């Protein structure tokens, strides 16, 4: 047990989420509990992780989630480990919520140089209906930027996806390649704006980002087959777009090949996304949990062949493998599934409440 690697989880503690402050001590070595000297509260070593209050072995929990993120149906896990289907669903829900919080903490904080972003939607079948799953990725690092699930393929779905892309972007001057859905153009133009501060009272006017480039790939279908493809520059010039494509090594023309390949990766890794299968998700909530778990595992735990770099002379291996998170500069090594699940997301910093009414008499300045 290492107190220096822990922080207080009490939301009412002024030292919550702060590492290395010296306020964490060992409360019980046997029960693996820590104590915060600032607020006096005790907490378990697994607080803030899916392992907290887990009634099964940690190794079994990790193995089950690893199998789920590699395309194993729930029915096969139930038969192999003699678990109840509701237990597996509860574990998936717990891990998916943890993965979403980890994604928001490490990726969606506006510190990634995206350069080139592609977005697309998936049609997913549910028991008794269907939903749309929209996702986006950064092409240079192959980093998955997030996803949104909605029953309708409308402007609200695309706008929520654009908000996740903006939350990850270091700069708004990026190239966006999408399909022919008109909602993408409107959502990116509205979402990638910044306030123009003039010093005057009132709400500032929103100014469009001048460096935003938008390209569309419009496909024409006849009997569910693509018969023609038209590439359209919505915003920007062909010369500038060509420079970005050359800098990111993502082709010679506007395309959505990388996000479509990522869609295929998700369909093979999450059994509920298989086009014609028997492992269909029952609820939208379960489908969302699987999406977040697979997406975060893809970013932090899976090597990507196109991201590998030639190793130094004399190294034991010819290539240095990298995950998308390593290529984006977020981590320095490949995470295991246990590392991903054991990562503790710190709560936001404590902010003292504003005092209302008159100040205390001790703070009042006496008037002559």
LINLIN-V908241 format. One record per backbone hydrogen bond with DSSP energy under -0.5 kcal/mol. NH is the residue of the N-H (numbers start at 1). CO is the residue of the C=O. If there is no record, write none. Layout:
# LINLIN-V908241
{{NH & CO} {NH & CO}}
This chain:
# LINLIN-V908241
{{3 & 1} {5 & 2} {6 & 3} {8 & 15} {13 & 10} {16 & 13} {17 & 8} {18 & 15} {19 & 17} {20 & 4} {25 & 23} {25 & 35} {27 & 25} {27 & 33} {28 & 33} {32 & 28} {33 & 28} {34 & 43} {35 & 25} {36 & 41} {37 & 23} {37 & 35} {40 & 36} {43 & 34} {45 & 32} {47 & 44} {49 & 46} {50 & 341} {52 & 49} {54 & 51} {61 & 57} {62 & 58} {63 & 59} {64 & 60} {65 & 61} {66 & 62} {67 & 63} {68 & 64} {69 & 65} {70 & 67} {71 & 68} {71 & 269} {72 & 67} {77 & 73} {78 & 74} {79 & 75} {80 & 76} {81 & 77} {82 & 78} {83 & 78} {87 & 84} {88 & 84} {89 & 85} {90 & 86} {91 & 87} {92 & 88} {93 & 89} {94 & 90} {95 & 91} {96 & 92} {97 & 93} {98 & 94} {99 & 95} {100 & 96} {101 & 97} {102 & 98} {103 & 99} {104 & 100} {105 & 101} {106 & 102} {107 & 103} {108 & 103} {109 & 107} {110 & 167} {112 & 168} {114 & 112} {116 & 114} {117 & 175} {118 & 137} {119 & 177} {120 & 135} {122 & 133} {124 & 122} {124 & 131} {126 & 129} {127 & 281} {128 & 126} {129 & 126} {131 & 124} {132 & 150} {133 & 122} {134 & 132} {134 & 148} {135 & 120} {136 & 146} {137 & 118} {138 & 143} {139 & 116} {139 & 137} {140 & 114} {142 & 138} {143 & 138} {145 & 136} {145 & 143} {146 & 136} {148 & 134} {150 & 132} {154 & 152} {158 & 154} {159 & 155} {160 & 156} {161 & 157} {162 & 158} {163 & 159} {164 & 160} {165 & 161} {166 & 162} {167 & 163} {168 & 164} {168 & 165} {169 & 165} {169 & 166} {170 & 112} {174 & 172} {175 & 115} {176 & 213} {177 & 117} {178 & 215} {180 & 217} {184 & 181} {185 & 181} {186 & 182} {187 & 183} {188 & 184} {189 & 185} {190 & 186} {191 & 187} {192 & 188} {193 & 191} {194 & 207} {196 & 205} {197 & 195} {205 & 196} {207 & 194} {209 & 192} {212 & 209} {213 & 174} {214 & 235} {215 & 176} {216 & 232} {217 & 178} {218 & 216} {218 & 230} {219 & 217} {220 & 228} {221 & 219} {222 & 225} {225 & 222} {227 & 220} {228 & 220} {230 & 218} {232 & 216} {234 & 214} {234 & 232} {235 & 214} {241 & 237} {242 & 238} {243 & 239} {244 & 240} {245 & 241} {246 & 242} {247 & 243} {248 & 244} {249 & 245} {250 & 245} {260 & 256} {261 & 257} {262 & 258} {263 & 259} {264 & 260} {265 & 261} {266 & 262} {267 & 263} {268 & 264} {269 & 265} {270 & 266} {271 & 269} {273 & 270} {274 & 271} {280 & 278} {281 & 125} {287 & 283} {288 & 284} {289 & 285} {290 & 286} {291 & 287} {292 & 288} {293 & 289} {294 & 290} {295 & 291} {296 & 292} {297 & 293} {298 & 294} {299 & 295} {300 & 296} {301 & 297} {302 & 297} {304 & 322} {307 & 304} {308 & 305} {309 & 320} {311 & 318} {315 & 312} {320 & 309} {321 & 319} {324 & 298} {324 & 302} {325 & 299} {327 & 323} {328 & 324} {329 & 326} {330 & 325} {331 & 325} {335 & 300} {340 & 336} {341 & 337} {342 & 338} {343 & 339} {343 & 340} {345 & 48} {345 & 343} {346 & 344} {363 & 360} {364 & 360} {366 & 364}}
